Amino acid sequence: MLEDVKQYVAGCEKCQSNKPNQQPRRNNLHPNKIPKGPWEVISIDLVGPLPELSGHDGILVIVDCFSKMAHYIPISMNITAQGVAKISWDRVFKDIGLPQKVISDRGPQFVSRFMKELCS
């Protein structure tokens, strides 16, 4: 019976035109532009939650998109954009200056608040 149904559907013009496409969707990737110098563009991400150690259950990762130099900072996963900005300033940007662009997967609202807090 299954074979009969398959043959009927394969020969039916309406069935074929309404059949969902089974091929995987292919989205083109758009790589980020390579910065002209170090620390102009950074990517920032939070890793966690991890098993708690000394009150920290996550890691803040800040990577320079030019040199790929990375900073790994222990944090608590309930950190706010203001907290990320303070830690980033104290541990990274105080010595090297502010980036021109921040790339994050936490959304534009997070990046906007982060940059506002970092600049203040």
C-alpha positions, 0 to 999 in steps of 0.5 A: 500500500505504501508503494502505491501511495508513493507512486500516486503522489509522484505522478500527481501534479498537484501533490508535487507542486504543494510538496514542501522542499526537502533540500536543506536551506543554504544561507550565504555567510557574510564574514566580518571585514578585517580591521585595519589595526589591533583592538579596533573591532572586538568580539565579546561573549559569555561562556557558561553556566559552568560549575561554580568556583570561587563565586564564578560560574562563567567566563567573559571572553574578549577577542581582538578581531585583528590579532585574535588575542583573547582575554578570559575573565571569570564572572558570574552568569547573572552579570549585567551590561554595566558589569561587563563594561566595568570589568572590560574597562578594568581588565582590558580597555584601560590599558589599550583604549576603547574599540570602535566596534563590538560584535556580540551574539547577545543582541544589539540592545546588550551591545548598545548598553555595554558601549554606553556604560563603557564610554561613561 
